[in-house]
Amino acid sequence: MKLTIICAAITLLASVSIGQTTFKGVITDKETKDALPYANLILKRQQLGTTTNSMGEYQFKIDDLNDTLVIHYLGYESYKIALSELKPEAKLKMIPSGIELSEVVVRPKPPTYYIKQAVLRKEENYATSDFNTLGYYRQAVTENGNPLHFKESFIKTYYNMSPDSNEKNQHQILLYSEPEVISEMQFMKEKIEKSEKKAKKKAEKKGEEYEEESTKEMIASSFSGPETVIRKDWMDDEDSYLDSNLFKKYNYHFGKPTTYGGKKVMVIHFETKRKVDHTRQKGTLYLEENSMALVKLDLEGEFVIPVIAKPILFALGLGIENPTFVHHANYTERNEKWYPQFVDMRIHMNMIEKHLFKKNEESKFYLELLYNVNELELDNVQRIPEDKRYNSKEPMKEQVHQDPQITWSQVNKIR
């Protein structure tokens, strides 16, 4: 079995279509000059959107310049500029909110009370009618900074919001891309190759056909696909820090209030007292004060290796160090309801093969799942035809049903 994986060494460049304008740059704090990551960019009339990356950089492409760009960021005044006045490359500076907010937070109830209110009021704050999105999806794996696995797609999603329906989201893969360059994983390469050679020889001796299973397929099977990050709403599979039955396992406290799009936002920090579901985690919930809607989530933490697994890893001569995760999610408001805008999930870990008489072998792995909504459709909502629906059990690249009106040059990616 030859262990190979898809490498993301090829930069995917798409030519710009006629009449299309590309805008790019960085969004910063006007006073401190600090970059603002995950800022929400919306084209007001066309209701198209994107998000800055972790470095505060933005890039989007548009055909119709008769629109206004609106940028929202927690703690800042909304930034507005006509596209006709926006330079193709620009550094946009946002001003901290002028709304007076108290440094000392005094509230009549504890933080957990407001989290319960957010859960109870989800039907008031989030979509109850079906809707469509067009979004950019990416999954990637690197080893020691070298890309091993990379695939990206542009997906149309139908959200069935009926409370009586157990039907999952429906997806149609409109565009798909993965690099053709193949790269080999270096971790335990020598041992794996010996094992493969031995297994192949054994199969041949028995007159059996040896079936290869590429690393590409193995890695791809470890991802559950777009549904991991494209959910009906933020309450699907309710997370432990939102579960009132598990509040006792966390410490909660108020942070300094902030603003978002001119609205006051309550800030609640949380942290596990010990481990929960084999993790130690901490994060921040941002709740719009009037509606108690969750408008942003930041979460980070570390995985705790179960005690029962440690002897197994030891016997195999393997070790896992510093397995950490990060999760960011942003939401956008339309017609007084909140919809998903951006989700980023990342995992870092060090894998070690331990040796007695020679230097240990070590590799640093990084995994990412990312989804960014380009377009939100609330009126002309369409179900995905059954013959075009994505099936997570089948390879994504074999399920592409392209719309001739959509090309990669029109997609707003996150880089």
ZIJOMO-V796881 format. One record per residue. SS is DSSP state (H for helix, E for strand, C for the rest). Layout:
ss->SS
ss->SS
//
This chain:
ss->C
ss->C
ss->C
ss->C
ss->E
ss->E
ss->C
ss->C
ss->C
ss->C
ss->C
ss->C
ss->C
ss->C
ss->C
ss->C
ss->C
ss->C
ss->C
ss->C
ss->E
ss->E
ss->E
ss->E
ss->E
ss->E
ss->E
ss->E
ss->E
ss->C
ss->C
ss->C
ss->C
ss->C
ss->E
ss->C
ss->C
ss->C
ss->C
ss->E
ss->E
ss->E
ss->E
ss->C
ss->C
ss->C
ss->C
ss->E
ss->E
ss->E
ss->E
ss->C
ss->C
ss->C
ss->C
ss->C
ss->E
ss->E
ss->E
ss->E
ss->E
ss->E
ss->C
ss->C
ss->C
ss->C
ss->C
ss->E
ss->E
ss->E
ss->E
ss->E
ss->C
ss->C
ss->C
ss->E
ss->C
ss->C
ss->E
ss->E
ss->E
ss->E
ss->H
ss->H
ss->H
ss->C
ss->C
ss->C
ss->E
ss->E
ss->E
ss->E
ss->E
ss->E
ss->C
ss->E
ss->C
ss->C
ss->C
ss->C
ss->C
ss->C
ss->C
ss->C
ss->C
ss->C
ss->C
ss->C
ss->C
ss->C
ss->H
ss->H
ss->H
ss->H
ss->H
ss->H
ss->H
ss->H
ss->H
ss->H
ss->C
ss->H
ss->H
ss->H
ss->H
ss->E
ss->C
ss->C
ss->C
ss->C
ss->E
ss->E
ss->E
ss->E
ss->E
ss->E
ss->E
ss->E
ss->E
ss->E
ss->E
ss->E
ss->E
ss->C
ss->C
ss->E
ss->E
ss->E
ss->E
ss->E
ss->E
ss->E
ss->E
ss->E
ss->E
ss->E
ss->E
ss->E
ss->E
ss->C
ss->C
ss->C
ss->C
ss->C
ss->C
ss->C
ss->C
ss->C
ss->C
ss->E
ss->E
ss->E
ss->E
ss->E
ss->E
ss->E
ss->E
ss->C
ss->C
ss->C
ss->C
ss->E
ss->E
ss->C
ss->C
ss->C
ss->C
ss->C
ss->H
ss->H
ss->H
ss->H
ss->H
ss->H
ss->H
ss->H
ss->H
ss->H
ss->H
ss->H
ss->H
ss->H
ss->H
ss->H
ss->H
ss->C
ss->C
ss->C
ss->C
ss->C
ss->C
ss->C
ss->C
ss->C
ss->H
ss->H
ss->H
ss->H
ss->H
ss->H
ss->H
ss->H
ss->C
ss->C
ss->C
ss->H
ss->H
ss->H
ss->C
ss->C
ss->C
ss->C
ss->C
ss->C
ss->C
ss->C
ss->C
ss->C
ss->C
ss->H
ss->H
ss->H
ss->C
ss->H
ss->H
ss->H
ss->H
ss->H
ss->H
ss->E
ss->E
ss->E
ss->E
ss->E
ss->C
ss->C
ss->C
ss->E
ss->E
ss->E
ss->C
ss->C
ss->E
ss->E
ss->E
ss->E
ss->E
ss->E
ss->E
ss->E
ss->E
ss->E
ss->C
ss->C
ss->C
ss->E
ss->C
ss->C
ss->E
ss->E
ss->E
ss->E
ss->E
ss->E
ss->E
ss->E
ss->E
ss->E
ss->C
ss->C
ss->C
ss->C
ss->C
ss->E
ss->E
ss->E
ss->E
ss->E
ss->E
ss->E
ss->E
ss->E
ss->E
ss->C
ss->C
ss->C
ss->H
ss->H
ss->H
ss->H
ss->H
ss->H
ss->H
ss->H
ss->H
ss->C
ss->C
ss->E
ss->E
ss->E
ss->E
ss->E
ss->E
ss->E
ss->E
ss->E
ss->E
ss->E
ss->E
ss->E
ss->E
ss->E
ss->E
ss->E
ss->C
ss->C
ss->E
ss->E
ss->E
ss->E
ss->E
ss->E
ss->E
ss->E
ss->E
ss->E
ss->E
ss->E
ss->E
ss->E
ss->E
ss->E
ss->E
ss->C
ss->C
ss->C
ss->C
ss->C
ss->C
ss->C
ss->E
ss->E
ss->E
ss->E
ss->E
ss->E
ss->E
ss->E
ss->E
ss->E
ss->E
ss->E
ss->E
ss->E
ss->E
ss->E
ss->E
ss->C
ss->C
ss->C
ss->C
ss->C
ss->C
ss->C
ss->C
ss->H
ss->H
ss->H
ss->C
ss->C
ss->C
ss->C
ss->C
ss->C
ss->C
ss->H
ss->H
ss->H
ss->C
ss->E
ss->C
ss->C
ss->C
ss->C
ss->C
ss->C
ss->C
ss->H
ss->H
ss->H
ss->C
ss->C
ss->C
ss->C
ss->C
//
